[in-house]
């Protein structure tokens, strides 16, 4: 993997209230994502979120499930600052954010117990190595069982939405290492790591919610 320092990125303008950043897209999709996550999370779950962005998803789901603990992370310092500001409202559930880069070797070292890994809208604005690293680390972290949830846009062959095709072109024009990922390719790299049971759920705005588990 290329170990050049990654360039933090987000795809929209963010508002700020104090130290908290506000993402319009996170606000729009948090309810529907939260609904699916609530049904997936076991009781007293320890959740690791990769690329937590502003921290809105973590705060929302923790508000729905008072029994869980949610570890946020990001490569972007301003995003982590925002996440820590949200954590101040829920200190029992939200510890301080971690600096995690899934393209790094053994990025999963020193992490505590994890039942669920959640990652939204990351793999299309990162190099393919990020998806590969997430699959590898996820399989190790969850080797005793667990769930990995992935949310975002995907290419689905002839059924791909025209908006996702246009989004893919715009991402590749901005950075040749980015792009909306092929669903079959994503399922393949996770299956190669033992997360070979995948549930695919349709979401608003032509996004998908993927749930990966180890086959029993």
C-alpha positions as CSV (number, residue, x, y, z in Angstrom):
1,X,0.0,0.0,0.0
2,X,1.0,3.6,-0.6
3,X,1.9,5.2,2.8
4,X,1.7,8.8,1.6
5,X,-0.3,10.8,4.1
6,X,-4.0,10.7,2.9
7,X,-5.8,13.9,2.0
8,X,-8.9,14.4,4.2
9,X,-12.0,15.0,2.1
10,X,-15.6,15.7,2.4
11,X,-18.0,16.3,-0.5
12,X,-20.1,19.2,0.7
13,X,-20.1,22.4,2.6
14,X,-20.4,22.0,6.3
15,X,-21.9,24.4,8.8
16,X,-20.4,24.9,12.2
17,X,-22.0,25.4,15.6
18,X,-19.3,25.9,18.1
19,X,-16.9,23.0,17.6
20,X,-19.6,20.8,16.1
21,X,-19.7,20.5,12.3
22,X,-23.0,19.9,10.6
23,X,-23.3,17.8,7.4
24,X,-26.6,18.3,5.5
25,X,-26.3,14.8,3.9
26,X,-25.6,13.2,7.3
27,X,-28.7,15.0,8.7
28,X,-30.8,13.7,5.8
29,X,-29.7,10.1,6.0
30,X,-29.2,9.6,9.7
31,X,-32.7,8.5,10.5
32,X,-32.9,5.8,7.8
33,X,-29.4,4.5,8.6
34,X,-30.2,4.6,12.3
35,X,-33.3,2.5,11.7
36,X,-31.2,-0.2,10.0
37,X,-28.4,-0.1,12.5
38,X,-30.7,-0.3,15.5
39,X,-31.9,-3.7,14.1
40,X,-28.4,-4.9,13.7
41,X,-26.7,-3.9,16.9
42,X,-26.6,-6.6,19.6
43,X,-27.4,-5.6,23.2
44,X,-24.5,-3.6,24.8
45,X,-22.7,-3.6,21.5
46,X,-19.3,-2.0,21.0
47,X,-19.3,-0.2,17.7
48,X,-16.3,1.0,15.7
49,X,-17.0,3.6,13.1
50,X,-14.5,4.2,10.3
51,X,-14.4,7.7,8.8
52,X,-17.0,9.2,11.2
53,X,-17.1,12.6,9.5
54,X,-18.9,15.2,11.6
55,X,-20.0,12.7,14.3
56,X,-23.7,13.1,13.6
57,X,-24.4,9.5,12.9
58,X,-22.7,8.3,16.1
59,X,-24.6,10.8,18.2
60,X,-27.9,9.9,16.5
61,X,-27.6,6.2,16.9
62,X,-26.4,6.5,20.5
63,X,-29.4,8.5,21.2
64,X,-31.6,5.7,20.0
65,X,-29.6,3.0,21.8
66,X,-28.5,4.0,25.3
67,X,-26.9,0.6,25.9
68,X,-24.2,0.8,23.2
69,X,-20.7,2.2,23.2
70,X,-19.5,3.8,19.9
71,X,-15.9,4.5,19.0
72,X,-15.5,7.2,16.3
73,X,-12.4,7.6,14.2
74,X,-11.1,9.6,11.2
75,X,-8.0,10.7,9.4
76,X,-9.1,14.3,9.4
77,X,-8.3,16.4,12.4
78,X,-11.1,19.0,12.1
79,X,-13.6,16.1,11.8
80,X,-12.2,14.5,14.9
81,X,-12.5,17.8,16.7
82,X,-16.2,17.9,15.7
83,X,-16.7,14.2,16.8
84,X,-15.2,15.0,20.2
85,X,-17.6,17.9,20.6
86,X,-20.6,15.6,19.9
87,X,-19.0,13.1,22.4
88,X,-19.2,15.7,25.2
89,X,-23.0,15.3,25.0
90,X,-22.8,11.5,25.5
91,X,-19.6,10.8,27.4
92,X,-20.6,7.4,28.6
93,X,-21.2,6.1,25.1
94,X,-18.8,8.1,23.0
95,X,-15.1,8.1,23.9
96,X,-12.8,10.5,22.2
97,X,-12.2,9.9,18.5
98,X,-9.2,7.9,17.3
99,X,-6.9,8.6,14.4
100,X,-7.4,5.6,12.1
101,X,-6.3,5.2,8.5
102,X,-7.4,1.8,7.0
103,X,-4.8,2.0,4.3
104,X,-2.1,1.6,7.0
105,X,-0.6,-1.8,7.9
106,X,-2.2,-3.3,11.0
107,X,-4.4,-0.2,11.6
108,X,-6.5,-2.4,13.8
109,X,-3.9,-2.9,16.5
110,X,-4.6,-1.6,20.0
111,X,-8.4,-1.5,19.4
112,X,-10.6,-2.8,22.1
113,X,-13.5,-5.2,21.9
114,X,-15.6,-4.6,18.8
115,X,-18.9,-6.2,17.9
116,X,-19.9,-4.1,14.9
117,X,-17.9,-2.0,12.4
118,X,-19.8,0.7,10.6
119,X,-18.5,2.8,7.6
120,X,-20.5,5.2,5.6
121,X,-19.6,7.1,2.4
122,X,-15.9,6.4,2.6
123,X,-14.7,3.9,0.0
124,X,-15.7,6.0,-3.0
125,X,-13.7,9.0,-1.9
126,X,-10.6,7.0,-1.0
127,X,-8.2,4.8,-2.9
128,X,-9.2,1.1,-3.4
129,X,-6.6,0.3,-0.8
130,X,-9.0,1.7,1.8
131,X,-11.6,-0.8,0.9
132,X,-9.0,-3.6,0.9
133,X,-7.7,-2.4,4.3
134,X,-11.2,-2.2,5.7
135,X,-11.9,-5.8,4.6
136,X,-8.7,-7.1,6.0
137,X,-8.8,-5.3,9.3
138,X,-12.5,-6.0,9.7
139,X,-12.0,-9.7,9.3
140,X,-9.4,-9.7,12.1
141,X,-11.3,-7.5,14.4
142,X,-14.5,-9.5,13.9
143,X,-12.9,-13.0,13.8
144,X,-14.8,-14.2,16.8
145,X,-18.1,-13.1,15.2
146,X,-19.6,-9.7,14.5
147,X,-21.1,-7.6,11.8
148,X,-19.6,-5.0,9.3
149,X,-22.0,-2.5,7.9
150,X,-21.2,-0.4,4.8
151,X,-23.3,2.4,3.4
152,X,-23.0,4.4,0.2
153,X,-23.5,4.4,-3.6
154,X,-22.4,1.4,-5.6
155,X,-22.3,0.4,-9.3
156,X,-24.7,-2.5,-10.0
157,X,-24.1,-3.2,-13.7
158,X,-27.0,-2.5,-16.0
159,X,-29.2,-1.5,-13.0
160,X,-26.9,1.3,-11.9
161,X,-28.7,4.6,-11.4
162,X,-27.8,7.3,-13.8
163,X,-27.0,9.6,-10.9
164,X,-24.4,7.1,-9.6
165,X,-22.8,6.8,-13.0
166,X,-22.6,10.6,-13.2
167,X,-21.2,10.7,-9.6
168,X,-18.6,8.1,-10.6
169,X,-17.4,10.2,-13.5
170,X,-17.1,13.3,-11.4
171,X,-15.2,11.5,-8.7
172,X,-12.7,10.1,-11.2
173,X,-12.3,13.5,-12.8
174,X,-11.3,14.9,-9.4
175,X,-9.1,12.0,-8.4
176,X,-8.3,9.0,-10.6
177,X,-8.0,6.8,-7.5
178,X,-11.6,7.5,-6.4
179,X,-14.9,6.3,-7.9
180,X,-18.2,4.7,-7.0
181,X,-17.3,1.0,-6.4
182,X,-18.7,-2.0,-8.1
183,X,-20.9,-3.9,-5.7
184,X,-19.7,-7.3,-6.9
185,X,-16.1,-6.3,-6.4
186,X,-16.8,-5.0,-2.9
187,X,-18.6,-8.2,-2.0
188,X,-15.7,-10.2,-3.4
189,X,-13.0,-8.6,-1.3
190,X,-15.0,-9.0,1.9
191,X,-15.8,-12.6,1.0
192,X,-12.1,-13.3,0.5
193,X,-11.6,-12.3,4.1
194,X,-14.3,-14.5,5.4
195,X,-17.1,-12.0,5.6
196,X,-18.9,-13.9,2.9
197,X,-22.5,-13.5,4.0
198,X,-23.8,-10.2,2.6
199,X,-27.3,-8.7,2.9
200,X,-28.0,-5.8,0.5
201,X,-30.7,-3.3,1.3
202,X,-31.9,-0.4,-0.9
203,X,-31.7,3.0,0.6
204,X,-32.9,6.5,-0.5
205,X,-31.0,8.5,-3.1
206,X,-29.8,5.3,-4.8
207,X,-27.6,4.2,-1.9
208,X,-27.2,0.7,-0.5
209,X,-26.8,-0.6,3.0
210,X,-24.6,-3.7,3.1
211,X,-24.4,-6.1,6.1
212,X,-21.4,-8.5,6.1
213,X,-21.2,-11.5,8.4
214,X,-19.2,-14.6,8.7
215,X,-21.1,-17.6,7.4
216,X,-21.9,-20.1,10.2
